[in-house]
Amino acid sequence: MGTPIRIHQDIYNAAKKTAKAECRSIPGQIEFWAKIGKCALENPDLPIDFIREVLISKEQSRTLAEPFSLKDNIHA
């Protein structure tokens, strides 16, 4: 269960547009942005795009993942 909060109307409007494009709810979009911001503050050496992609990949189904296999193409 969530907690109601007040946010600036501009942030809400931006979240509404982005949420629709990224198939999230408006609260889900704001939460996603908050997670990115928190991670960025905790890891200032990591690029924002990297943090964003990691968070997205954590939410994706594991069934979409392809197994990793080390190919034996290394010749000594």
MORATA-V412707 format. One record per residue. PSI is psi in whole degrees, 0 to 359 (NA if undefined). NEAR is the number of other C-alpha atoms within 12 Angstrom. Layout:
PSI&NEAR + PSI&NEAR
//
This chain:
137&4 + 172&7 + 125&7 + 138&7 + 160&10 + 133&11 + 160&14 + 143&11 + 325&10 + 320&11 + 318&19 + 314&22 + 319&17 + 319&19 + 323&27 + 314&21 + 312&18 + 321&21 + 318&22 + 316&16 + 328&13 + 13&16 + 47&14 + 163&19 + 164&18 + 313&23 + 324&27 + 322&20 + 315&26 + 320&27 + 318&21 + 313&27 + 321&26 + 319&19 + 317&21 + 314&26 + 317&21 + 313&17 + 321&23 + 319&21 + 324&15 + 340&14 + 69&15 + 344&14 + 349&12 + 139&17 + 145&17 + 318&21 + 322&15 + 314&17 + 315&26 + 313&22 + 323&17 + 315&19 + 319&22 + 316&19 + 329&15 + 334&14 + 346&14 + 152&12 + 139&10 + 340&10 + 342&9 + 346&10 + 146&11 + 137&8 + 143&8 + 132&6 + 134&7 + 117&7 + 143&7 + 58&7 + 9&7 + 123&6 + 129&5 + NA&4
//
